[in-house]
Amino acid sequence: MPSPRSGRERRAGSGGRLEFLSLSQRGPAAPDSPSRRREPAGAAAAAPLPEEDCMKLNPSFVGIALSSLLAIDLWASKRLGVCAGEGSAWGSARPLMKVIEVSGHGIPWVLGTFYGLWHTDSSAAREVLLNLLFGREPAVERSMAKKVAIVGGGSSGLCAIKACLQEGLQPVCFERTGDIGGLWRFEEHPEDGRASIYRSVIINTSKEMMCFSDFPIPEDFPNYMHNSKIMEYFRMYAQHFDLLRHIRFRTSVCRVSKRPDFASSGQWEVLTESEGKQEAAVFDAVLVCSGHHTNAHLPLSSFPGIEKFKGRYLHSRDYKDAQAFRDKRVIVVGIGNSGSDLAVEISQTAQQVFLSTRRGAWIFNRVGDQGYPIDTILTTRLKTFLQGLLSSSITCDFMEKKLNARFDHSRYGLKPKHRVFQQHPTVNDDLPNRIISGRVRVKPNIREFTETSAIFEDGTREDVDAVVFATGYSFSFPFLEGCVKVVENQIPLYKYMFPPDLEKPTLAFIGLIQPLGAIMPISELQSRWATRVFKGLNKLPLQHDMEADIEQKKEAMAKRYVKSQRHTIQVDYIPYMDELACQLGVKPNLLSLFLTDPRLAMEVAFGPCTPYQYRLRGPGAWAGAREAILTQQQRILKPLQTRPVEEHLSPAMPLILKLIGAVAILAAVFAYL
């Protein structure tokens, strides 16, 4: 029988590759087991083994068996798109080891680890195996960032504070106003440099899709919340995680500049002003959470004659309620979410409202099939997978047919030239009702203004008393001296977060995106990743790789969307969240879930992709994530059930239909794999 030494000598030509990979890089167990929620600290920083090393077979029987299991496991993980090698050592959780864990048979893992220790020539691999066997943390650079400056105390700023605390960093948040909430805090008078909303604003993403991933919104809160309810939720979140003590209110950030030794230290000097006094401090990292709804975009040069118009005109950020427009003839310019909302609201008091649009829009309803919130119906992993399989023309045909079934967009003067997925969607339940009742009249773009009227591009003229420009926002960061450059709402950032040309990755932008979905969970996941990058637990690619990714995204966006200042930071909710989750190592492992927790797997795969999915495993895993996912349907229905209703039970579904349904589900699962 050959000695272990002779076996190692025979493998010398392979460069000392690890021929057995310990299966102890285990995916997190069911989150309700505290002893199994721990992920290996620093796992994200460990370099993944090359694929060929993972699949190299040892000639011994044990090696063949274990390596075969690993090869199958690697194939399953790759087929599922589980980001092997990104965000954690050896990629994502291995589902076959998960089976061993759940069944309680740890002996194969222990034997396999000892086998790997005995047969490997690599000291690095041996150290990894010992760390895994004895639960030791690998040596990881953890001293990169200690003190983090956070600019802005809105929704992004709050989750940034919490992410810093979770990673053991020291956050200091600078908020120029006297309260939290940012965009969602209503103020009677707009404040310079801060987004402003009107009194009646109701969010167009539902509560289960917009909540922070480890703090569900109370079940009795409405699915689509008024801005006051959103603020109530933010206050509950801040109080629960004790965030307010880390915020310096009424403090403006004047300048953020690199320290002289930035190339080696990555530190920043932050100059702030409060009550007329300026103060400078040094920070190890900076998170910019000021958002992109700060500067009103008012393109008056595009409207000839506006300077001689004797009526009133204003930007939508200055609008508060409809009382000022009672019995007036009003034009609302722009058919985005704000423009359509204002047209509907003003039409309740005005004599007549004209809704002027250059391109038209496809109008979505908040209420979807069977009364469920539309985003919980559309934002599922299965639908995202199918949309990726089908051509954009087919998916657009399907959605446009569905939207036209509610009301024909051509007959209502709303149908645009572009397809439905080539523009950020407009969500409004009441606009077709106001159009059909004559209270809102849809008009083309304005060609010019006179002293008392507007002339449209179709040659028609209407006398008007006031104009509301719902023409969006632009963003800039004047306090960042030369670190980033914004041109026409375009800023080159890796994953819409990191400037690629910094010597040290200690600056990140949070919430600087326009998602097809809720922004709060995205900001939270961005913060979780950024803080681990600051600590050195996750690494960014080389500069040229980041720049290539930025360019690829820019080209894809230009190809998909109509050209507009609005379409420069667009992201699709699930693909972008999964992209971040891969970097962080928290993307749900569907194969593992189907093997170990089929009930949860069904909800993750076919139900709404709620933020809790990104707390099931990896860094920051939350013990309540599983329960939150399984009870999300109850929280959706709870606020609707305010009156007892006797339900008439329908006849039981025939067995043949159940079998057909089961086959269809299995086919979809295997197609997804």
C-alpha positions as CSV (number, residue, x, y, z in Angstrom):
1,M,0.0,0.0,0.0
2,P,1.6,3.3,-1.0
3,S,2.5,5.7,1.8
4,P,0.9,9.1,2.1
5,R,4.2,10.6,1.3
6,S,4.5,8.7,-2.0
7,G,1.0,9.7,-2.8
8,R,1.9,13.4,-2.3
9,E,5.0,13.0,-4.4
10,R,2.9,11.6,-7.3
11,R,0.8,14.8,-7.1
12,A,3.8,17.2,-7.1
13,G,3.2,18.0,-10.8
14,S,-0.2,19.4,-10.0
15,G,1.3,22.3,-8.1
16,G,0.1,21.0,-4.7
17,R,-3.5,21.4,-5.5
18,L,-6.1,20.5,-2.9
19,E,-7.6,17.3,-4.2
20,F,-10.4,17.1,-1.7
21,L,-12.4,20.2,-0.8
22,S,-13.8,20.0,2.7
23,L,-17.6,20.2,2.6
24,S,-17.6,22.3,5.7
25,Q,-18.1,25.6,3.8
26,R,-21.7,25.0,4.8
27,G,-24.7,27.0,3.9
28,P,-26.6,28.4,6.8
29,A,-29.1,26.1,8.3
30,A,-32.7,27.0,8.9
31,P,-32.5,30.4,10.4
32,D,-34.6,29.4,13.4
33,S,-31.7,27.4,14.8
34,P,-29.3,29.9,16.6
35,S,-26.5,27.4,16.7
36,R,-26.6,27.2,12.9
37,R,-26.9,30.8,12.0
38,R,-23.1,31.5,12.4
39,E,-21.3,31.9,9.1
40,P,-17.5,31.6,9.0
41,A,-16.3,35.0,9.8
42,G,-14.2,36.4,7.0
43,A,-15.4,33.8,4.6
44,A,-16.2,36.4,2.0
45,A,-12.5,37.5,1.8
46,A,-11.1,34.0,1.2
47,A,-10.2,33.3,-2.4
48,P,-12.3,30.6,-4.1
49,L,-10.5,27.5,-5.4
50,P,-10.4,27.1,-9.2
51,E,-13.1,24.9,-10.6
52,E,-10.7,22.3,-11.9
53,D,-9.2,21.9,-8.4
54,C,-12.7,21.3,-7.0
55,M,-13.4,18.5,-9.5
56,K,-10.0,16.7,-9.4
57,L,-10.5,13.1,-8.3
58,N,-8.3,11.3,-5.7
59,P,-7.5,7.7,-6.7
60,S,-8.6,6.3,-3.3
61,F,-12.2,5.2,-2.7
62,V,-12.9,7.9,-0.2
63,G,-11.5,10.5,-2.5
64,I,-13.6,9.3,-5.4
65,A,-16.8,9.3,-3.4
66,L,-16.3,12.7,-1.8
67,S,-15.0,14.4,-5.0
68,S,-18.0,13.0,-6.9
69,L,-20.3,14.5,-4.4
70,L,-18.5,17.8,-4.7
71,A,-18.6,17.7,-8.5
72,I,-22.4,17.1,-8.5
73,D,-22.8,19.8,-5.9
74,L,-20.7,22.2,-7.9
75,W,-22.8,21.5,-11.0
76,A,-26.1,22.0,-9.1
77,S,-24.9,25.3,-7.6
78,K,-23.7,26.6,-11.0
79,R,-26.9,25.5,-12.7
80,L,-28.8,27.5,-10.1
81,G,-26.7,30.6,-10.8
82,V,-25.4,30.7,-7.2
83,C,-22.4,32.9,-7.7
84,A,-19.6,30.4,-7.1
85,G,-16.5,32.2,-5.9
86,E,-18.2,35.5,-5.3
87,G,-18.7,36.8,-1.8
88,S,-17.6,33.7,0.1
89,A,-14.9,31.0,0.2
90,W,-15.7,28.5,-2.5
91,G,-18.9,30.3,-3.5
92,S,-22.3,29.6,-2.2
93,A,-23.6,27.1,0.3
94,R,-23.3,23.6,-0.9
95,P,-26.7,21.9,-0.9
96,L,-25.4,18.3,-0.5
97,M,-23.6,19.3,2.6
98,K,-26.8,20.9,3.7
99,V,-28.5,17.4,3.5
100,I,-25.7,16.0,5.7
101,E,-26.2,18.8,8.2
102,V,-30.0,18.4,8.4
103,S,-29.8,14.7,8.8
104,G,-27.3,15.1,11.6
105,H,-24.5,13.0,10.0
106,G,-21.4,15.1,10.6
107,I,-19.0,12.1,10.5
108,P,-18.5,12.1,6.7
109,W,-17.5,15.8,6.9
110,V,-15.1,15.2,9.8
111,L,-13.5,12.2,8.0
112,G,-13.3,14.1,4.8
113,T,-11.6,17.1,6.4
114,F,-9.0,14.8,8.0
115,Y,-8.5,13.1,4.7
116,G,-7.9,16.5,3.0
117,L,-5.4,17.5,5.8
118,W,-3.5,14.2,5.3
119,H,-3.3,14.4,1.5
120,T,-2.8,18.1,0.7
121,D,0.6,19.7,0.0
122,S,-0.7,23.2,0.2
123,S,-0.1,25.0,3.5
124,A,-2.8,27.5,2.6
125,A,-5.3,24.8,1.9
126,R,-4.3,23.0,5.1
127,E,-4.8,26.2,7.1
128,V,-8.3,26.7,5.6
129,L,-9.2,23.1,6.5
130,L,-8.0,23.6,10.0
131,N,-9.9,26.8,10.4
132,L,-13.1,25.1,9.2
133,L,-12.6,22.0,11.3
134,F,-12.0,23.9,14.6
135,G,-14.3,26.9,13.8
136,R,-11.4,29.4,13.7
137,E,-11.6,32.6,11.8
138,P,-9.3,33.0,8.9
139,A,-6.9,36.0,9.1
140,V,-8.6,38.8,7.3
141,E,-7.7,42.5,7.1
142,R,-10.2,44.1,9.4
143,S,-8.6,47.4,10.2
144,M,-9.3,49.3,7.0
145,A,-12.2,51.3,8.3
146,K,-13.2,52.2,11.8
147,K,-15.1,55.5,11.6
148,V,-17.7,56.1,8.8
149,A,-19.2,59.4,7.8
150,I,-22.8,59.1,6.4
151,V,-24.2,62.0,4.4
152,G,-28.0,62.1,4.8
153,G,-30.5,60.8,7.3
154,G,-33.2,59.6,5.0
155,S,-34.2,56.0,4.4
156,S,-30.8,55.2,2.9
157,G,-29.0,56.9,5.7
158,L,-30.9,54.9,8.4
159,C,-30.0,51.5,6.9
160,A,-26.4,52.7,6.4
161,I,-26.1,53.5,10.1
162,K,-27.5,50.0,11.0
163,A,-25.2,48.3,8.5
164,C,-22.1,50.0,10.1
165,L,-23.2,49.0,13.6
166,Q,-23.7,45.4,12.4
167,E,-20.1,45.3,11.1
168,G,-18.6,46.9,14.2
169,L,-17.9,50.3,12.5
170,Q,-18.5,53.7,14.1
171,P,-21.1,55.6,12.1
172,V,-21.6,59.4,12.3
173,C,-24.6,60.5,10.2
174,F,-24.9,64.2,9.2
175,E,-28.4,65.4,8.5
176,R,-28.9,69.0,7.4
177,T,-32.5,69.2,8.7
178,G,-33.9,68.5,12.2
179,D,-35.4,65.1,11.5
180,I,-35.1,61.8,9.8
181,G,-37.1,60.6,6.7
182,G,-35.5,62.6,3.8
183,L,-37.9,62.5,0.8
184,W,-40.8,61.0,2.8
185,R,-41.0,63.7,5.5
186,F,-43.7,66.2,4.5
187,E,-42.9,69.9,5.2
188,E,-45.3,72.7,4.4
189,H,-42.4,74.8,2.9
190,P,-39.7,73.1,0.7
191,E,-36.2,73.1,2.1
192,D,-33.2,73.9,-0.2
193,G,-31.2,70.9,-1.1
194,R,-33.9,68.4,0.1
195,A,-36.5,66.6,-1.9
196,S,-40.1,67.7,-1.1
197,I,-43.4,65.9,-1.4
198,Y,-47.0,67.0,-1.4
199,R,-49.4,66.4,1.4
200,S,-51.3,63.5,-0.1
201,V,-48.4,61.4,-1.4
202,I,-49.0,57.6,-1.2
203,I,-46.1,55.3,-2.1
204,N,-46.5,53.1,-5.2
205,T,-44.6,50.1,-3.8
206,S,-46.3,47.8,-1.3
207,K,-45.2,47.4,2.3
208,E,-43.9,43.8,1.9
209,M,-41.7,44.8,-1.0
210,M,-40.4,48.0,0.5
211,C,-39.6,47.1,4.1
212,F,-36.1,46.6,5.6
213,S,-35.2,43.0,5.4
214,D,-35.0,42.3,9.1
215,F,-37.8,44.6,10.3
216,P,-41.2,43.8,8.7
217,I,-43.8,46.6,8.5
218,P,-46.7,45.9,11.0
219,E,-49.4,43.7,9.6
220,D,-52.1,46.3,10.3
221,F,-50.4,49.0,8.2
222,P,-52.0,49.4,4.7
223,N,-50.2,47.8,1.8
224,Y,-49.7,51.2,0.1
225,M,-48.8,53.7,2.8
226,H,-49.4,57.4,3.1
227,N,-46.2,59.4,3.7
228,S,-47.2,59.8,7.4
229,K,-47.3,56.0,7.8
230,I,-43.9,55.6,6.1
231,M,-42.5,58.1,8.6
232,E,-44.0,56.2,11.4
233,Y,-42.3,53.0,10.2
234,F,-39.0,54.8,9.9
235,R,-39.3,56.0,13.5
236,M,-40.0,52.5,14.6
237,Y,-37.0,51.2,12.8
238,A,-34.7,53.9,14.2
239,Q,-35.9,53.4,17.7
240,H,-35.7,49.6,17.5
241,F,-32.1,49.6,16.4
242,D,-31.1,52.7,18.4
243,L,-30.0,54.7,15.4
244,L,-30.8,58.3,16.4
245,R,-27.9,58.7,18.7
246,H,-25.6,58.3,15.7
247,I,-27.2,61.3,13.8
248,R,-26.0,64.9,14.1
249,F,-29.1,66.9,13.1
250,R,-29.0,70.4,11.6
251,T,-25.4,69.7,10.4
252,S,-24.5,70.3,6.7
253,V,-21.6,68.6,4.9
254,C,-19.6,71.4,3.3
255,R,-16.7,69.4,1.9
256,V,-15.4,65.8,1.6
257,S,-11.8,65.6,0.5
258,K,-9.0,63.1,0.4
259,R,-6.4,63.2,3.1
260,P,-2.8,63.7,1.9
261,D,-2.0,60.1,2.6
262,F,-5.2,58.7,1.0
263,A,-3.3,56.3,-1.3
264,S,-2.2,54.4,1.8
265,S,-4.8,55.2,4.4
266,G,-8.0,55.7,2.3
267,Q,-9.0,58.4,4.8
268,W,-11.2,61.4,4.2
269,E,-11.5,64.8,5.8
270,V,-15.1,65.9,6.3
271,L,-15.9,69.5,6.9
272,T,-19.3,70.2,8.4
273,E,-21.2,73.2,9.5
274,S,-23.8,73.5,12.4
275,E,-25.2,76.7,13.8
276,G,-22.7,78.8,11.9
277,K,-19.7,76.9,13.2
278,Q,-17.5,74.7,11.0
279,E,-15.8,71.6,12.1
280,A,-13.4,69.2,10.4
281,A,-12.9,65.5,11.2
282,V,-11.1,62.5,9.7
283,F,-13.1,59.5,8.7
284,D,-11.9,56.1,7.4
285,A,-14.8,55.8,4.9
286,V,-17.8,57.8,3.6
287,L,-21.3,56.7,2.6
288,V,-23.2,59.3,0.5
289,C,-26.9,58.7,1.2
290,S,-28.4,62.0,-0.1
291,G,-30.4,60.5,-2.9
292,H,-31.2,61.8,-6.3
293,H,-34.4,63.9,-5.7
294,T,-32.6,67.0,-4.5
295,N,-32.4,69.5,-7.4
296,A,-35.5,70.3,-9.3
297,H,-35.1,69.9,-13.1
298,L,-36.9,72.8,-14.6
299,P,-36.1,73.1,-18.4
300,L,-37.7,76.4,-19.1
301,S,-35.5,76.9,-22.2
302,S,-37.5,74.1,-23.8
303,F,-40.7,76.1,-23.5
304,P,-40.5,79.3,-25.6
305,G,-42.6,82.2,-24.3
306,I,-42.7,81.1,-20.7
307,E,-41.0,84.3,-19.7
308,K,-44.0,86.3,-20.9
309,F,-46.6,84.0,-19.4
310,K,-48.6,86.0,-16.9
311,G,-50.0,83.1,-15.0
312,R,-48.3,81.1,-12.2
313,Y,-45.8,78.3,-12.9
314,L,-44.0,76.1,-10.5
315,H,-42.1,72.8,-10.2
316,S,-43.9,69.8,-8.6
317,R,-41.5,70.0,-5.6
318,D,-43.2,73.3,-4.7
319,Y,-46.7,71.8,-4.9
320,K,-48.4,71.0,-1.6
321,D,-52.1,70.7,-2.2
322,A,-54.8,71.5,-4.7
323,Q,-56.5,74.4,-2.9
324,A,-54.5,77.1,-4.7
325,F,-55.9,75.9,-8.0
326,R,-59.6,76.0,-7.3
327,D,-61.6,76.9,-10.3
328,K,-58.4,77.4,-12.4
329,R,-57.4,76.1,-15.7
330,V,-54.1,74.2,-15.1
331,I,-51.5,72.4,-17.3
332,V,-49.5,69.6,-15.7
333,V,-46.3,69.0,-17.8
334,G,-45.0,65.4,-17.5
335,I,-46.7,62.1,-17.2
336,G,-44.4,60.3,-14.7
337,N,-45.7,59.3,-11.3
338,S,-45.7,62.8,-9.9
339,G,-47.3,64.3,-13.0
340,S,-50.1,61.8,-13.2
341,D,-50.8,62.1,-9.4
342,L,-50.9,65.9,-9.6
343,A,-53.2,65.9,-12.6
344,V,-55.6,63.6,-10.8
345,E,-55.5,65.6,-7.5
346,I,-55.7,69.1,-9.0
347,S,-58.6,68.0,-11.3
348,Q,-60.8,67.6,-8.1
349,T,-60.7,71.4,-7.5
350,A,-59.7,73.0,-10.8
351,Q,-62.1,74.0,-13.6
352,Q,-60.0,72.0,-16.1
353,V,-56.7,70.1,-16.1
354,F,-54.6,69.5,-19.2
355,L,-52.0,66.7,-19.0
356,S,-49.2,67.5,-21.4
357,T,-46.8,64.7,-22.5
358,R,-44.2,64.4,-25.2
359,R,-44.2,60.6,-25.4
360,G,-47.2,59.2,-23.6
361,A,-47.0,56.4,-21.0
362,W,-48.2,53.0,-20.1
363,I,-50.2,53.2,-16.9
364,F,-50.0,50.5,-14.2
365,N,-52.5,50.0,-11.5
366,R,-51.5,49.5,-7.8
367,V,-54.2,46.8,-7.5
368,G,-53.4,43.6,-9.3
369,D,-55.2,40.4,-10.0
370,Q,-57.5,39.2,-7.2
371,G,-56.8,42.5,-5.4
372,Y,-53.1,41.8,-4.5
373,P,-50.6,44.6,-4.8
374,I,-49.3,44.6,-8.3
375,D,-45.6,44.5,-7.3
376,T,-46.1,41.3,-5.3
377,I,-47.5,39.7,-8.5
378,L,-44.9,41.0,-11.0
379,T,-41.8,40.8,-8.8
380,T,-41.2,37.0,-8.5
381,R,-38.2,34.9,-9.3
382,L,-40.3,32.7,-11.7
383,K,-41.5,35.7,-13.7
384,T,-38.0,37.2,-13.8
385,F,-36.6,33.9,-15.1
386,L,-39.3,33.6,-17.8
387,Q,-38.8,37.2,-18.8
388,G,-35.1,36.4,-19.3
389,L,-36.0,33.4,-21.5
390,L,-38.4,35.2,-23.7
391,S,-37.6,38.0,-26.1
392,S,-38.4,41.6,-25.1
393,S,-40.9,41.8,-27.9
394,I,-42.9,38.9,-26.5
395,T,-42.8,40.1,-22.9
396,C,-43.9,43.6,-24.0
397,D,-46.7,42.2,-26.1
398,F,-48.0,40.2,-23.1
399,M,-47.9,43.2,-20.7
400,E,-49.3,45.7,-23.1
401,K,-52.2,43.4,-23.8
402,K,-52.8,43.1,-20.1
403,L,-52.7,46.9,-19.5
404,N,-55.0,47.6,-22.5
405,A,-57.5,45.1,-21.1
406,R,-58.1,47.6,-18.3
407,F,-58.4,50.5,-20.7
408,D,-57.3,51.0,-24.3
409,H,-54.3,53.4,-24.1
410,S,-54.8,54.5,-27.7
411,R,-58.4,55.6,-27.1
412,Y,-57.4,57.6,-24.0
413,G,-54.6,59.4,-25.9
414,L,-51.9,57.8,-23.7
415,K,-50.3,55.2,-25.9
416,P,-46.6,56.0,-26.4
417,K,-44.4,55.1,-29.4
418,H,-42.1,53.1,-27.1
419,R,-42.8,49.6,-25.7
420,V,-43.9,49.1,-22.1
421,F,-40.5,48.0,-20.7
422,Q,-38.6,50.8,-22.4
423,Q,-39.6,53.4,-19.9
424,H,-39.9,53.7,-16.1
425,P,-43.5,52.7,-15.4
426,T,-46.2,55.1,-14.3
427,V,-48.4,53.8,-11.5
428,N,-51.8,55.5,-11.1
429,D,-55.2,54.0,-10.2
430,D,-57.3,57.1,-10.9
431,L,-56.0,58.7,-14.1
432,P,-58.3,56.8,-16.5
433,N,-61.3,57.7,-14.3
434,R,-60.5,61.4,-14.5
435,I,-59.9,61.2,-18.2
436,I,-63.2,59.4,-18.9
437,S,-65.1,61.9,-16.8
438,G,-63.5,64.8,-18.7
439,R,-61.7,66.3,-15.7
440,V,-58.3,65.6,-17.2
441,R,-57.6,66.1,-20.9
442,V,-54.5,64.6,-22.4
443,K,-52.5,66.9,-24.7
444,P,-49.2,66.7,-26.7
445,N,-46.1,68.6,-25.9
446,I,-46.3,72.4,-25.5
447,R,-44.9,74.3,-28.5
448,E,-44.9,77.7,-26.9
449,F,-46.6,79.9,-24.4
450,T,-48.4,83.3,-24.9
451,E,-49.3,85.7,-22.1
452,T,-52.5,83.8,-21.2
453,S,-52.4,80.5,-23.1
454,A,-50.4,77.5,-24.3
455,I,-50.1,76.4,-27.9
456,F,-49.5,72.6,-28.3
457,E,-47.7,70.8,-31.0
458,D,-50.9,69.7,-32.7
459,G,-51.8,73.4,-33.2
460,T,-54.5,73.6,-30.5
461,R,-54.6,76.4,-28.0
462,E,-55.9,76.5,-24.5
463,D,-56.2,79.4,-22.1
464,V,-54.6,78.5,-18.8
465,D,-54.0,80.2,-15.4
466,A,-51.2,78.0,-14.0
467,V,-48.6,75.5,-15.1
468,V,-47.1,72.7,-12.9
469,F,-43.8,71.3,-14.3
470,A,-43.5,67.6,-13.2
471,T,-40.2,67.3,-15.0
472,G,-38.1,65.4,-12.5
473,Y,-34.9,66.0,-10.7
474,S,-31.2,66.2,-11.3
475,F,-28.5,65.3,-8.8
476,S,-25.1,66.6,-7.9
477,F,-22.5,66.3,-5.1
478,P,-20.8,69.7,-4.8
479,F,-19.3,68.7,-1.4
480,L,-17.2,66.0,-3.1
481,E,-14.2,67.9,-4.4
482,G,-13.2,66.4,-7.7
483,C,-13.9,62.8,-6.6
484,V,-16.8,62.2,-8.9
485,K,-18.2,64.0,-11.9
486,V,-21.9,64.1,-12.8
487,V,-22.9,64.9,-16.4
488,E,-26.6,64.9,-17.4
489,N,-27.4,62.7,-14.5
490,Q,-24.8,60.2,-15.4
491,I,-22.1,59.2,-13.0
492,P,-19.6,56.3,-13.5
493,L,-20.0,54.0,-10.5
494,Y,-19.3,50.3,-10.2
495,K,-22.6,48.6,-9.4
496,Y,-23.9,52.2,-9.1
497,M,-22.0,52.5,-5.8
498,F,-18.2,52.7,-6.1
499,P,-16.0,55.1,-8.0
500,P,-13.6,52.8,-9.9
501,D,-10.6,55.0,-9.9
502,L,-10.0,55.5,-6.2
503,E,-6.8,54.1,-4.7
504,K,-8.8,52.7,-1.8
505,P,-12.5,51.7,-1.9
506,T,-13.6,53.9,1.0
507,L,-16.3,55.9,-0.7
508,A,-19.7,54.5,-1.7
509,F,-23.0,55.9,-2.9
510,I,-26.2,54.4,-1.4
511,G,-29.6,54.7,-3.0
512,L,-28.3,56.4,-6.2
513,I,-30.5,54.2,-8.4
514,Q,-34.0,54.3,-10.0
515,P,-35.3,50.8,-9.5
516,L,-38.3,49.1,-11.1
517,G,-39.4,48.3,-7.5
518,A,-38.8,49.6,-4.0
519,I,-35.6,51.5,-3.2
520,M,-35.4,50.8,0.6
521,P,-34.3,47.2,0.4
522,I,-31.8,48.0,-2.3
523,S,-30.2,50.7,-0.2
524,E,-30.0,48.4,2.7
525,L,-28.3,45.6,0.7
526,Q,-25.9,48.2,-0.8
527,S,-25.0,49.4,2.7
528,R,-24.4,45.8,3.9
529,W,-22.0,45.2,1.0
530,A,-20.3,48.6,1.3
531,T,-19.5,48.2,5.0
532,R,-17.9,44.8,4.4
533,V,-15.8,46.3,1.6
534,F,-14.7,49.0,4.0
535,K,-13.6,46.4,6.4
536,G,-11.7,44.4,3.8
537,L,-14.0,41.4,4.1
538,N,-15.1,41.8,0.4
539,K,-12.8,42.9,-2.4
540,L,-13.6,45.0,-5.5
541,P,-12.3,43.9,-8.9
542,L,-9.4,45.7,-10.7
543,Q,-10.1,49.2,-12.0
544,H,-10.3,48.1,-15.7
545,D,-12.8,45.3,-14.8
546,M,-15.0,47.8,-12.9
547,E,-14.9,50.2,-15.8
548,A,-15.8,47.5,-18.2
549,D,-18.8,46.6,-16.0
550,I,-19.9,50.3,-15.9
551,E,-19.7,50.6,-19.7
552,Q,-21.6,47.4,-20.2
553,K,-24.4,48.6,-18.0
554,K,-24.5,52.0,-19.7
555,E,-24.7,50.4,-23.2
556,A,-27.5,48.0,-22.0
557,M,-29.5,50.9,-20.6
558,A,-29.1,53.0,-23.7
559,K,-30.3,50.0,-25.8
560,R,-33.3,49.3,-23.7
561,Y,-34.7,52.7,-22.6
562,V,-35.8,55.7,-24.5
563,K,-33.3,58.5,-24.2
564,S,-34.1,60.6,-21.1
565,Q,-32.3,62.2,-18.2
566,R,-34.6,59.9,-16.1
567,H,-33.1,56.7,-17.5
568,T,-29.5,56.9,-16.4
569,I,-29.6,55.0,-13.1
570,Q,-32.3,52.4,-13.9
571,V,-32.1,48.9,-12.4
572,D,-34.4,45.9,-12.4
573,Y,-35.2,44.9,-8.8
574,I,-34.5,41.1,-8.7
575,P,-31.5,41.0,-11.1
576,Y,-29.8,44.0,-9.3
577,M,-30.6,42.6,-5.8
578,D,-29.1,39.2,-6.8
579,E,-26.1,40.9,-8.2
580,L,-25.4,42.6,-4.9
581,A,-26.3,39.5,-3.0
582,C,-23.7,37.5,-5.0
583,Q,-21.0,40.0,-3.9
584,L,-22.1,39.8,-0.3
585,G,-22.7,36.0,-0.3
586,V,-26.4,36.2,0.7
587,K,-28.3,35.1,-2.5
588,P,-30.8,32.4,-1.7
589,N,-29.7,28.9,-2.7
590,L,-32.9,27.5,-4.2
591,L,-31.6,24.0,-4.7
592,S,-30.5,23.8,-1.1
593,L,-33.9,25.1,0.0
594,F,-35.8,22.6,-2.2
595,L,-33.8,19.8,-0.6
596,T,-34.1,20.9,3.0
597,D,-37.2,23.2,3.2
598,P,-39.6,22.7,0.3
599,R,-42.3,24.9,1.8
600,L,-39.9,27.8,2.1
601,A,-38.4,27.1,-1.4
602,M,-41.8,27.3,-3.0
603,E,-42.5,30.7,-1.5
604,V,-39.0,32.0,-2.5
605,A,-39.3,30.7,-6.0
606,F,-42.9,31.4,-6.9
607,G,-44.0,34.1,-4.3
608,P,-43.0,37.8,-4.2
609,C,-39.3,38.4,-3.9
610,T,-39.5,40.2,-0.6
611,P,-36.4,41.6,1.1
612,Y,-36.4,38.8,3.7
613,Q,-35.0,36.4,1.1
614,Y,-31.6,38.2,1.5
615,R,-31.5,37.4,5.2
616,L,-31.8,33.6,5.0
617,R,-28.0,33.0,4.8
618,G,-24.6,34.5,4.8
619,P,-23.4,37.7,6.6
620,G,-26.2,39.3,8.6
621,A,-28.5,36.3,8.4
622,W,-31.7,36.9,10.5
623,A,-33.4,34.2,12.5
624,G,-36.8,35.5,11.6
625,A,-36.4,35.6,7.9
626,R,-38.0,32.2,7.2
627,E,-41.0,33.0,9.3
628,A,-41.4,36.5,7.7
629,I,-41.4,34.9,4.2
630,L,-44.0,32.2,5.2
631,T,-46.3,34.8,6.8
632,Q,-46.0,37.6,4.2
633,Q,-49.3,36.7,2.5
634,Q,-51.1,37.1,5.9
635,R,-49.6,40.6,6.3
636,I,-50.8,41.5,2.9
637,L,-54.4,40.5,3.6
638,K,-54.6,41.6,7.2
639,P,-55.3,45.3,6.6
640,L,-58.0,44.5,4.0
641,Q,-60.0,42.2,6.3
642,T,-61.8,44.9,8.3
643,R,-65.2,43.4,7.9
644,P,-66.1,39.7,8.5
645,V,-67.3,38.1,5.3
646,E,-68.8,34.6,5.0
647,E,-66.8,32.7,2.5
648,H,-68.5,30.1,0.2
649,L,-66.2,27.2,-0.2
650,S,-65.7,26.1,-3.8
651,P,-65.8,22.4,-4.7
652,A,-62.6,20.6,-4.1
653,M,-60.2,20.7,-7.1
654,P,-60.3,17.5,-9.1
655,L,-57.3,15.2,-8.7
656,I,-56.3,15.5,-12.3
657,L,-56.0,19.2,-12.0
658,K,-53.8,18.9,-9.0
659,L,-51.5,16.4,-10.8
660,I,-51.3,18.8,-13.8
661,G,-50.4,21.6,-11.5
662,A,-47.8,19.6,-9.8
663,V,-46.2,18.6,-13.1
664,A,-46.2,22.2,-14.2
665,I,-44.5,23.3,-11.1
666,L,-41.8,20.6,-11.3
667,A,-41.2,21.5,-15.0
668,A,-40.7,25.2,-14.0
669,V,-38.3,24.2,-11.2
670,F,-36.2,22.0,-13.5
671,A,-36.2,24.7,-16.2
672,Y,-35.0,27.2,-13.6
673,L,-32.2,24.8,-12.7
